[in-house]
Amino acid sequence: MTMEIGYTKRLVDRIKEQDTSLPWVQLGLICAEREIPVSHVAEFFGVTRQTVYHWFLNETRPQERYLTKIKEAIEKLRKKSYK
């Protein structure tokens, strides 16, 4: 059993400092706002948690194969509640 830890204020602030026009940064903001665990995001995309953090903080750009899925996830999350 893994213990889920929420987003720290520092992490949320760092995400907000990034270019919020980028879909992967937008995803980070939505996930932080809705408290969607990074581990769930990583599992959904089939990547590591570290990769998700890098996306959210715009430290790496997601590979092209993930971009459509990121955009689709954003649209779905904007339309409905996670919890």
C-alpha positions, -999 to 999 in steps of 0.1 A, spaced: 0 0 0 14 34 -10 8 65 10 -4 94 -12 10 128 -3 -7 159 -16 9 187 -36 30 210 -15 26 248 -17 61 250 -30 54 226 -58 22 243 -68 40 277 -68 67 263 -90 41 249 -115 24 283 -116 57 300 -125 59 280 -157 45 288 -191 8 279 -184 0 279 -222 18 245 -224 -5 216 -221 17 196 -197 19 226 -174 -18 230 -176 -22 194 -167 0 200 -136 -22 229 -125 -54 209 -129 -40 179 -111 -27 201 -82 -60 219 -80 -80 186 -79 -54 168 -58 -50 141 -83 -19 121 -71 11 122 -94 13 84 -91 -21 82 -107 -10 105 -135 22 85 -140 2 52 -142 -23 67 -166 5 77 -190 27 47 -184 56 69 -172 74 74 -139 64 99 -113 96 117 -118 87 122 -155 54 137 -145 71 161 -121 94 171 -150 65 178 -172 46 198 -146 77 219 -140 85 222 -177 119 207 -171 113 183 -200 88 183 -229 67 152 -232 74 130 -262 50 136 -291 32 103 -284 19 117 -251 8 152 -263 -26 141 -277 -33 120 -246 -24 150 -223 -47 173 -243 -75 147 -240 -70 143 -203 -71 181 -198 -105 183 -217 -119 154 -196 -107 168 -163 -122 202 -172 -156 187 -179 -159 165 -148 -150 161 -111 -121 138 -103 -132 127 -68 
